[in-house]
Amino acid sequence: MRAILITSSILILVLIVLRYLLRGRISPQLQYALWLLVALRLLTPISLPGTALSVLNFLPPEGTERTVSQQRAPASVSAFESGTMDDMFFQGDQASLPEEGTPTIPPKGAFDLGGVLRLTWALGAAAMAVWFFTVNLCFFIRARKDARRLEAEESPVPVYVSASVPSPCLLGLVNQRIYVTPVCLEDPARLRHVLSHELTHRCQGDPWWSLVRAVCLCIYWFNPLVW
């Protein structure tokens, strides 16, 4: 998890800087492709193979603490052999020495910080998912309110006129619909441009991009760079 957070955050920062420095000189297709790399890194639950140029090489490995404890093992062994630490692990006739690699069980009633953090993340992710679902459902219901079908030969998807939407929009992932405002009907040229704009969203798969973005925000709601 730490590797995903670090690599994705650095990748986001690099893309933000590049977008600022190369604004107007980088194609929208390339921008989509670069942000797709970010989404794939965020949604890939495995650590990628390391390289000599990896930024993770500048961080201490996760097993550093255990390595240090293993280096101090001879002193502990000598203490056991001298009999000065027998009472710490031996009671009666049975030894309770922890085996190597066995996770230490915290004493009953001890504060479990990791469990609290995991619970906080799960509650935040669930709250974000409910929020996204509720907002989109309410908008969809509002858009369909008093909507009437508009026969438009220029559009391969159904077009509806609704006074409840603040601006023209494309709704749906599979059964998609275009909603326009009554103002768009006042000028045929304007309606034609609006439909072309919304159909461009459809051709680029923008509703699916919005879904991927929402999933990333639900999982990494705590990371401001993802926002």
PEJOJO-V396308 format. One record per pair of residues at least 4 apart in sequence whose ideal C-beta (glycine too) atoms are under 6 Angstrom apart, sorted by the first residue. I is the first residue (numbers start at 1). J is the second residue. Records with the same first field share a line. If there is no record, write none. Layout:
BEGIN
I=J + J
END
This chain:
BEGIN
3=47 + 56
4=8
8=41 + 42
9=225
10=55
11=38
12=38 + 225
15=34
18=22
22=26
26=30
39=212
40=44
42=216
50=54
60=64
63=67
79=84 + 85
80=85
86=90
89=96 + 97
90=95
98=102
106=110
124=221
125=218 + 219
128=218 + 221
129=218
132=214
140=171
142=164
143=162 + 164 + 165 + 179
145=164
147=160 + 162
148=161
149=160
150=159 + 161
152=159
154=195
155=159 + 195
157=176 + 178
158=177
159=178
160=177 + 179
161=180 + 182
162=179
163=182
165=169 + 179
168=180 + 194 + 198
169=179
170=178 + 198 + 201 + 202
171=177
172=176 + 177
173=207
178=198
180=184 + 194
184=190 + 191 + 194
201=206
216=220 + 226
220=226
END
